[in-house]
Amino acid sequence: MKSSALPDQNYLNTLFKYDIEQGTLHWLPQPGRKCNSVRSRAGCFSTKGYRVIRIDNCLYKEHRIIWVMNNGPIPDGLVVDHIDRNPSNNKLDNLRLVSSSINNMNRNSKGVSYDKARDKWKAQLVFEGKQVLNKRFNSYEEAADAYDAAKLSLFSNINIKLF
Protein backbone atom coordinates (compact mmCIF):
# COMPACT_ATOMS: atom_id res chain seq x y z
CA MET A 1 0.00 0.00 0.00
CA LYS A 2 1.48 3.32 -1.05
CA SER A 3 1.71 5.89 1.76
CA SER A 4 -0.62 8.84 1.29
CA ALA A 5 -0.29 12.10 3.17
CA LEU A 6 -2.36 11.72 6.30
CA PRO A 7 -5.08 14.17 7.28
CA ASP A 8 -4.04 16.58 10.04
CA GLN A 9 -4.08 15.75 13.74
CA ASN A 10 -7.19 17.82 14.57
CA TYR A 11 -9.28 16.21 11.81
CA LEU A 12 -8.25 12.70 12.83
CA ASN A 13 -9.17 13.42 16.44
CA THR A 14 -12.69 14.39 15.32
CA LEU A 15 -13.09 11.02 13.56
CA PHE A 16 -11.64 8.57 16.06
CA LYS A 17 -11.14 7.77 19.71
CA TYR A 18 -7.90 5.97 20.52
CA ASP A 19 -8.13 3.19 23.10
CA ILE A 20 -4.69 3.48 24.69
CA GLU A 21 -4.91 0.14 26.53
CA GLN A 22 -5.88 -1.89 23.45
CA GLY A 23 -4.03 0.17 20.84
CA THR A 24 -7.17 0.43 18.70
CA LEU A 25 -9.17 3.14 16.94
CA HIS A 26 -12.93 3.48 17.22
CA TRP A 27 -15.22 5.72 15.20
CA LEU A 28 -16.73 8.77 16.91
CA PRO A 29 -20.27 9.90 16.03
CA GLN A 30 -20.28 11.76 12.70
CA PRO A 31 -23.44 13.63 11.78
CA GLY A 32 -24.75 12.75 8.32
CA ARG A 33 -22.71 9.54 7.97
CA LYS A 34 -24.44 6.21 8.27
CA CYS A 35 -21.68 3.87 7.14
CA ASN A 36 -19.51 4.13 10.25
CA SER A 37 -21.23 2.61 13.23
CA VAL A 38 -20.68 4.84 16.25
CA ARG A 39 -17.93 3.58 18.54
CA SER A 40 -17.27 0.46 16.42
CA ARG A 41 -13.70 -0.59 15.72
CA ALA A 42 -12.46 1.28 12.67
CA GLY A 43 -11.05 -0.44 9.59
CA CYS A 44 -10.12 -3.98 8.62
CA PHE A 45 -6.96 -6.03 8.15
CA SER A 46 -4.87 -5.87 4.99
CA THR A 47 -3.32 -8.98 3.46
CA LYS A 48 -0.01 -8.07 5.16
CA GLY A 49 -1.53 -8.00 8.65
CA TYR A 50 -1.81 -4.22 9.04
CA ARG A 51 -5.10 -2.67 10.07
CA VAL A 52 -6.20 -0.16 7.42
CA ILE A 53 -8.89 2.51 7.59
CA ARG A 54 -10.65 4.39 4.81
CA ILE A 55 -10.90 8.14 5.34
CA ASP A 56 -12.40 10.31 2.61
CA ASN A 57 -11.85 7.57 -0.01
CA CYS A 58 -8.17 6.99 0.89
CA LEU A 59 -6.78 4.00 2.80
CA TYR A 60 -4.37 4.63 5.66
CA LYS A 61 -2.59 2.26 8.03
CA GLU A 62 -3.98 2.42 11.54
CA HIS A 63 -0.56 2.73 13.22
CA ARG A 64 0.24 5.85 11.16
CA ILE A 65 -3.11 7.42 12.10
CA ILE A 66 -2.49 6.64 15.77
CA TRP A 67 0.96 8.22 15.59
CA VAL A 68 -0.36 11.45 14.04
CA MET A 69 -3.31 11.65 16.45
CA ASN A 70 -0.98 11.43 19.44
CA ASN A 71 2.29 12.99 18.24
CA GLY A 72 1.56 15.17 15.22
CA PRO A 73 2.81 14.81 11.65
CA ILE A 74 5.34 12.20 10.58
CA PRO A 75 8.47 14.04 9.40
CA ASP A 76 9.68 13.45 5.83
CA GLY A 77 12.14 10.58 5.59
CA LEU A 78 10.80 8.77 8.66
CA VAL A 79 8.34 5.91 9.04
CA VAL A 80 6.35 4.52 11.97
CA ASP A 81 7.90 1.22 13.08
CA HIS A 82 6.43 -1.54 15.25
CA ILE A 83 9.16 -2.28 17.79
CA ASP A 84 7.96 -5.86 18.42
CA ARG A 85 7.47 -6.48 14.66
CA ASN A 86 3.77 -7.27 15.21
CA PRO A 87 1.78 -5.16 12.69
CA SER A 88 -1.43 -5.47 14.70
CA ASN A 89 0.09 -4.21 17.99
CA ASN A 90 -0.63 -0.48 17.69
CA LYS A 91 -0.07 0.52 21.31
CA LEU A 92 1.83 3.81 21.51
CA ASP A 93 4.69 2.29 23.49
CA ASN A 94 5.23 -0.17 20.60
CA LEU A 95 5.47 2.55 17.92
CA ARG A 96 8.48 4.70 17.09
CA LEU A 97 9.72 6.94 14.28
CA VAL A 98 12.75 5.59 12.43
CA SER A 99 14.41 5.85 9.03
CA SER A 100 13.45 3.34 6.34
CA SER A 101 16.84 1.67 6.77
CA ILE A 102 16.22 1.00 10.45
CA ASN A 103 12.67 -0.13 9.75
CA ASN A 104 13.96 -2.63 7.19
CA MET A 105 16.52 -3.92 9.70
CA ASN A 106 13.73 -4.64 12.18
CA ARG A 107 11.94 -7.04 9.84
CA ASN A 108 11.75 -10.75 10.54
CA SER A 109 13.67 -11.64 7.41
CA LYS A 110 17.31 -12.44 8.01
CA GLY A 111 20.11 -11.33 5.75
CA VAL A 112 21.08 -14.95 5.26
CA SER A 113 20.83 -16.86 1.99
CA TYR A 114 22.35 -19.90 0.34
CA ASP A 115 25.02 -19.36 -2.32
CA LYS A 116 24.52 -22.40 -4.53
CA ALA A 117 27.54 -21.65 -6.75
CA ARG A 118 29.94 -21.75 -3.77
CA ASP A 119 27.96 -24.24 -1.66
CA LYS A 120 28.07 -21.79 1.29
CA TRP A 121 25.68 -19.75 3.39
CA LYS A 122 25.97 -15.99 2.86
CA ALA A 123 25.33 -13.30 5.49
CA GLN A 124 24.72 -9.81 4.14
CA LEU A 125 23.83 -6.58 5.90
CA VAL A 126 23.35 -3.22 4.19
CA PHE A 127 22.64 -0.08 6.18
CA GLU A 128 21.93 3.30 4.61
CA GLY A 129 23.34 2.14 1.27
CA LYS A 130 26.62 0.83 2.72
CA GLN A 131 27.49 -2.84 2.96
CA VAL A 132 28.26 -3.65 6.59
CA LEU A 133 28.55 -7.43 6.21
CA ASN A 134 29.12 -9.76 3.23
CA LYS A 135 30.62 -13.10 4.27
CA ARG A 136 30.11 -16.78 3.51
CA PHE A 137 29.90 -19.59 6.06
CA ASN A 138 29.72 -23.39 6.10
CA SER A 139 26.41 -23.50 8.00
CA TYR A 140 23.20 -21.53 8.22
CA GLU A 141 23.69 -21.11 11.98
CA GLU A 142 27.13 -19.51 11.54
CA ALA A 143 25.77 -17.09 8.92
CA ALA A 144 22.73 -16.21 11.07
CA ASP A 145 24.93 -15.64 14.13
CA ALA A 146 27.27 -13.38 12.13
CA TYR A 147 24.28 -11.42 10.80
CA ASP A 148 22.79 -11.00 14.28
CA ALA A 149 26.16 -9.93 15.74
CA ALA A 150 26.72 -7.36 12.97
CA LYS A 151 23.20 -5.99 13.42
CA LEU A 152 23.58 -5.79 17.20
CA SER A 153 26.96 -4.07 16.89
CA LEU A 154 25.63 -1.58 14.36
CA PHE A 155 22.61 -0.64 16.43
CA SER A 156 24.39 -0.49 19.77
CA ASN A 157 26.57 2.22 18.16
CA ILE A 158 23.54 4.34 17.18
CA ASN A 159 21.43 3.70 20.30
CA ILE A 160 18.44 2.10 18.54
CA LYS A 161 16.62 -0.83 20.11
CA LEU A 162 15.76 -3.63 17.70
CA PHE A 163 13.04 -6.15 18.41
Phi, psi and omega in degrees: 000124179288137180286126175256154176298127182284150171300164184287165185304314182298316180297315180299322180288346173275342182268324190230156167245131179265123175272102187295329182284325180266339184073037184234156175253141178230141180295142170264160178302136180228107181304134177086356179245124180261337189290331182261108180297130182302131177067007177281158179298132183277143170082190179209175181270140174277173180293342180264007176091000177272145174277129180239150185225135178269123176232122179048048177068017174237141177268136178227149176282137184303319183295328177289320178298314180300317179301310183295319179301324186261337187232354183092188187300152176274119182298150177303140178087355179243155178230161177269122185250142171271114184300317183274006178067014179260108185293349178259359176267093184256031174288142183304322181287355176257359181250144177208156175269129178216169174286163177300323179300314180292320178300317179295327179291335184271008178283161179294330186293134179272155176273044182238132178215166181263129177263096185298321182299325183255357181055046181222161172266136184247133174250125180229141176217123178240131178228125181049045175080001180246135179283118182266327182215135174203085183225157178247148184222162181284335182228159177299317183300318178297316180296316180296319178297318179296319178298311180299319180295318180295318179295315179297316179298315180300313185280338175289335178284336181247013174055047174243133179270125175258148181022000000 
